[in-house]
Structure formats: structure tokens, C-alpha cells
Amino acid sequence: ETAQVAGKPWSKTPPAPHLPREVIAQTSAKYQEALTRLTT
């Protein structure tokens, strides 16, 4: 199985591709929302 990053294959070996801050922020917000829903 190969991963695609920005439309290009990535072999899943270090170093990992750079993630834009927006992607990190959106992912973090989704996990925080999931945690809130599960614990309230």
C-alpha cells in the first residue's frame, strides 16, 4: 500500500512530508470535538 501526499507517492519512510498549519489545526479541532462528544 502506498500513501499519496500532494498527489505524489510517499514510501512512509522518514522524514514525513510537511503538513500545512491549516491541516494540523483542522485535524486537531476534529479530534477535540470527538473527545468532547465522547466525554460529555
Long-range contacts (C-beta under 8 A, 24 or more apart in sequence): none
